Amino acid sequence: MTHPSVTIQITPESAPSTPSWIGEVAAFVMFLRILFVFLSDNFSSGLLQAA
């Protein structure tokens, strides 16, 4: 019977992982930036009137 090799970490370095929700936050921020640009362009050109 053969034994599989085992890797032992001997340095205290750790590699933090990215949170799973970070992609959703990035997509939402991109949406808000596009919306802000769209609204600011339309308000400045007079297409949308403030009530």
C-alpha positions as CSV (number, residue, x, y, z in Angstrom):
1,M,0.0,0.0,0.0
2,T,1.4,3.4,-1.0
3,H,0.9,6.6,1.0
4,P,0.2,9.8,-0.8
5,S,2.6,12.7,-0.3
6,V,1.7,15.5,2.1
7,T,2.6,19.1,1.7
8,I,3.4,21.0,4.9
9,Q,3.3,24.8,5.0
10,I,6.3,26.0,7.0
11,T,6.1,29.7,6.3
12,P,3.5,32.0,8.0
13,E,2.5,33.6,4.6
14,S,-1.2,33.4,3.9
15,A,-3.0,34.2,0.6
16,P,-6.4,35.9,1.4
17,S,-9.2,35.0,-1.0
18,T,-11.5,37.5,-2.7
19,P,-15.0,37.6,-1.2
20,S,-17.6,35.9,-3.4
21,W,-19.8,39.1,-3.5
22,I,-17.1,41.4,-4.9
23,G,-18.2,40.8,-8.5
24,E,-21.8,41.9,-7.7
25,V,-20.5,45.0,-6.0
26,A,-18.3,45.9,-9.0
27,A,-21.2,45.4,-11.4
28,F,-23.5,47.6,-9.3
29,V,-20.9,50.4,-9.1
30,M,-20.4,50.2,-12.9
31,F,-24.2,50.5,-13.3
32,L,-24.3,53.6,-11.0
33,R,-21.5,55.2,-12.9
34,I,-23.2,54.7,-16.2
35,L,-26.5,56.0,-14.8
36,F,-24.8,59.1,-13.4
37,V,-23.2,59.9,-16.7
38,F,-26.5,59.3,-18.6
39,L,-28.5,61.5,-16.2
40,S,-25.9,64.3,-16.0
41,D,-25.6,64.4,-19.8
42,N,-29.4,64.5,-20.2
43,F,-29.9,67.2,-17.6
44,S,-27.2,69.4,-19.0
45,S,-28.7,69.1,-22.6
46,G,-32.2,69.8,-21.4
47,L,-33.7,66.4,-22.4
48,L,-34.9,65.8,-18.8
49,Q,-36.5,68.6,-16.9
50,A,-36.5,68.8,-13.2
51,A,-40.0,68.8,-11.7
